[in-house]
Amino acid sequence: MIARKATVFLLAASAIFGQARTRELVRRDNVTIEVIAEGRGPLIVMLPSLGRDSEEFDPAAKRIAAAGFRVLRPQPRGFGRSVGPMEKLTLHDLAKDVAAVIERENSGPAIIAGHAFGHFVAKMTAVDFPKLVRGVILIGAAQKTPDPAVQQSVAIATDPSQPVAERLKHLKIVFFAPGNDARLWLTGFHANVRAAEIIARDATPQKEYYAAGNVPLLDIQGENDPYKPPSARNELVDEFGAQRVTVVRVPHAAHAIIVEQPNAVADAVVAWSRKL
């Protein structure tokens, strides 16, 4: 009886404080976006990396929600119940999906945290919908002019049609710090989503999204990420100023930082967001 009462109490407490994880659908025009939602408080929207969904944000999202935030994770078109046109997209189209999710929540402007490819969409949303965004968090973002060799490694590592041994080699080069298990990302890349997102990125001139409007920026970098070599670590600060840009370096992490160090990422997100 005591155990049963304790269970009922915990379920009730979860409902009161809004911590339960839910899934809902947001529709606009001919697009439907599935959203994973949890927590209660100021709004943070998290966007996944190239060709991947937001399920792997579970540990970080749970930690952020527990710290007093409402965390939304829109699934990209092509994942789960998210559907919509997949051809001839631009980042503007994907930003509209995110904006629809924020508008549906109707709880004020959001902080958008984008991991890797997701940071392009986060920046674009801040440009196209400035009233809906109060800050952008870059998680494992690329430098302004990436090394072509790094780009090639990413192309191989994220392509499910490539040989496993070759993919694992390049996952170790770019995505995972020494000692971290790169085999985690041998699965989870969806070819059709990846292809559509590459087209969207390449069809959108960098100058249209790079500055992310004029909102505050948090740049969370993995210390082992070849996308952010020492020469590029402070490039956003140099361009936009220290008053606008905050840089956090996370040890023992590379480009897959969100799964390598989810607690460190979550803590950086929470600390910065509380100051806005």
N, C-alpha and C positions, 0 to 999 in steps of 0.2 A: 504493500500500500504506500509506504514512504517513497519507494523508488518511482511508483507511478505518479505520485504527486510532484516529485522532483522533475519528472519528464514534462508534465503538464506546465509546470512553472517555467521551465526553460523554453518551451515552445511559445508560451505567452510572452515571455521577455523578449524573445526574438522578434515577435510580431510588433511589440510596443516600440522597440528601438529600430525597427526596420532593417534588420540585418539579414533576413532571409533572402536567398538568391532566387530570382524569378527569370522567366523568359517571356518576352512579349513581341508583338509584331507592330512595326511602324510602316504605314503605307503612304506613298506619294506618287501620283500619276501611275506609271506602269512599273513602279519599283516597290518591292516589299523588303524591309530590313528586319531581321531577327536581332533582338537586343537582349543581352544578358545583363541583368541589373541586380544590384545589392547595395545595402547600406542606406544611411540617411544623413543628409547634411549638404554642404556645398557640392556642386556637381563637377565630377571629373569623368571625361570620356577617354577611353583607351582604344587605340587603333593598332592592329597587328602588322607584322612585317610581310615582305613580298611572298605572295602565294600561300600564306598561312592564315589560320583563323585565330580567334582571340581566346580559345579554350586554355591555351598554355599560360594565359595571364592569371589563372585561378589563384595561385599563392599570393601574388602581388596585389591583385584586386581585393582579396579577402582581407589582407593586412591594411590596405588603404581604407576600406569600408569600416573596419573595426576602429580606425583612428578618428572616425566621425565624418566620413564623406559618402556621398551618393556616387557610386561607380557604375557607369554604363559602358558596355562593350558591344558596339554594333558589329555583327558578323558581316564581312565583305560579301558582295554579290557573288553567288556561286557556292557559298557555304551554308549548311543547314537549311533553314527556311528562307534565307535571303536570296531573292531572285530579281532579275532585271536585265536589260540589255547588256551584253558583254563585248560588243564590237564597237570600234571607233570611239572609245571613251577618252576623256581627258580628265585631269585632276579636278576640273571644275564640276564634272558629273559626280565624282565620288564625294566631293565636298558638299554637294547638295544632299546626299544621303545622310551625312553626319549632321548637317543643319536641320534636317527633318526630325532626327532623333532628339536633338536639343530642344527644338520648338515643341515637340510632343511632351517633353518632360515639364516644360512650363515652370521652371524654377530659377530663372535668371541666367545670365551668361555662364558658360562653362570654361573650365580649364581642359584643354585637349592634350593628351599625352600620346605621341605616336612613336612606335618602335620601328627603326629602320625605314622601310618604305612608308610606314604609317606616318612618319613625320612630314612627308611631302603633302599628304592629305590634310594633316593638322594645320600646316602653314597655309595651304590653299583655303581652308575653311575660315581661317582668321582674316584672310584678305577679302574673300567674297562675302562673308557674313560677320562684319566687325562687331555688330551689336550682340552677337551670340557667343563671342569668345573673349575671355578676360585674361587668358594666358596660354602659352604653348610650351609643352615640355618635349624636348627632343631626347629620345632614348636610343643610343647607338646610331646616331645620325652620321651620314657621310660628310666628309669635308666638301667644300664648295667645288673643287676640281679633283675628283678622285683619281688615284693611280690606275691606269688602264689594266695593269696586271691584277690589281685587287678586283676590279670590275669583272675580269675574265674568270677569276676564281669563284666569285659569287655566281656567275652565270652557270658554271659547271656544278657547283655544290647544290644549287636550288633546282636543278633540272632532273626530274625523276627518270628521264629516259637515258641518262648517262650511266656508265658502269658504276656499281656500288663502291668498288675500291677507289675509283677516280673521284667520286663525290666525297668519300670520307677524307681523302687527302686534302681536298680543298676546303672542306668544313673545318678541318684542323688549322688550315692556314688563316682563314678569315674569321670564322664564327666562334671558335672555342679556344679559350686560354689553355696553355699547357696543363695537363692533368685533369681537365674537364672532359666529360664523355661526349665526344662529337657524334656518336652513334644515335643520340637522342633525336637528331634532325635528319636522319636517313629517311624518316617518314614524316608526313605532315605537309609536304609541299603539293599543292594541287595544280596540275599543269594548266588547266583552263583559266583559273583565277590568276595564276602567275603571268600568263600570256597577256591577259586583258589589262593587268596592272602595269606591265612593262610598256604596253602601247599607250596607256593613259599618261604615264610619266614622260615618255619620250615625245608625246604630242603636245606637251605643255611647256612653253619656254620657261627656263629657270627664273628669269627676271619677274615672271608673273606671281611666283609664290615665295621666293627665297627669303624676303624680308619678313614674312608673316605679319604684314601690316605694321602696327607699332606697339603690339602688346608685349608684356614682359616675357622673357625666354629663360627656360632652364635647360641647360645642355648637359645631360648625363652621359658620360663617356666611360667605356671600358678601357682600363689602362693597357690592355693587350690588343685593342682593336686597330687593325691596320688602316681602317677607314679614317682614323683620327691619329695620325703620326704626330710626334712632338711638334713639328712645324705648323700643324693645323689646330692644335689644342685650344688656342686662344683667338682663332680667326673671327669668331662671332663677336667676341669682346672688342677686338681691334676695329671691327666694322661698325658695330652698333653701340658700343660703350658699355662700361661696367655697371652703370646704373640700370641698364635694361637687361643685360645678360648675366646669368649666374652659371658658373661651370662647376660640376661635381665629377670627380674622378673616382671610379670604383675599381679596387684592386681585384686581380684574378678574374677578369672578365674581358671578353672580346666583343664581337658583333652580336652574338646571341645573348647578350647581357641579361635580358628579361628572364631567361631560364637558368642562366648560370648563377646570378646573384639577385633573385627576386626580392629578398628582404631588404637588401641595400638599396635597390631601386625604389621600392615602396617607401622606405624611410626618407629618401631624398625627395620624393614627390610630396609626401606629407609635410615635411619641414618647410619646403619652399611654398607650398600652397597655403599654409597657415599664415604666411606673411603677406599675402596679396590682399 
